[in-house]
Amino acid sequence: MKAKLPEYTALVKELRDGCGNRSELSGDMADWRSDGHVEPHHIDGRNGKRLTDPFNIILVNRSEHLVIEESNGWEAKQKLKEYIRPIRIKQGYKELK
């Protein structure tokens, strides 16, 4: 994971820039709890290639992140993946096969 940190950091910055540093769910801005930056939530965890898979990351504010983590069952994950997929495609990302 440490070796992938530069790639991950660059991806998060790119994703933040792509959403204008606003939540991809609500459009709300982040607050002081995350130093004014929306937070990356890894829908299916961070193991392996999922750490840097843009289709596995959704940027949310702190309040949304807490709610997502509490309701992180299979169905909730599927809905988030379905929601973020067209956004990432529109941003020019290609799904890994």
Rosetta blueprint (number, residue, H / E / L):
1 M L
2 K H
3 A H
4 K H
5 L H
6 P H
7 E H
8 Y H
9 T H
10 A H
11 L H
12 V H
13 K H
14 E H
15 L H
16 R H
17 D H
18 G H
19 C L
20 G L
21 N L
22 R E
23 S L
24 E L
25 L L
26 S L
27 G L
28 D L
29 M E
30 A L
31 D L
32 W H
33 R H
34 S H
35 D L
36 G L
37 H L
38 V L
39 E E
40 P E
41 H E
42 H E
43 I L
44 D L
45 G L
46 R L
47 N L
48 G H
49 K H
50 R H
51 L H
52 T H
53 D L
54 P H
55 F H
56 N H
57 I E
58 I E
59 L E
60 V E
61 N L
62 R H
63 S H
64 E H
65 H H
66 L H
67 V H
68 I H
69 E H
70 E H
71 S L
72 N L
73 G L
74 W H
75 E H
76 A H
77 K H
78 Q H
79 K H
80 L H
81 K H
82 E H
83 Y H
84 I H
85 R H
86 P H
87 I H
88 R H
89 I H
90 K H
91 Q L
92 G L
93 Y L
94 K L
95 E L
96 L L
97 K L
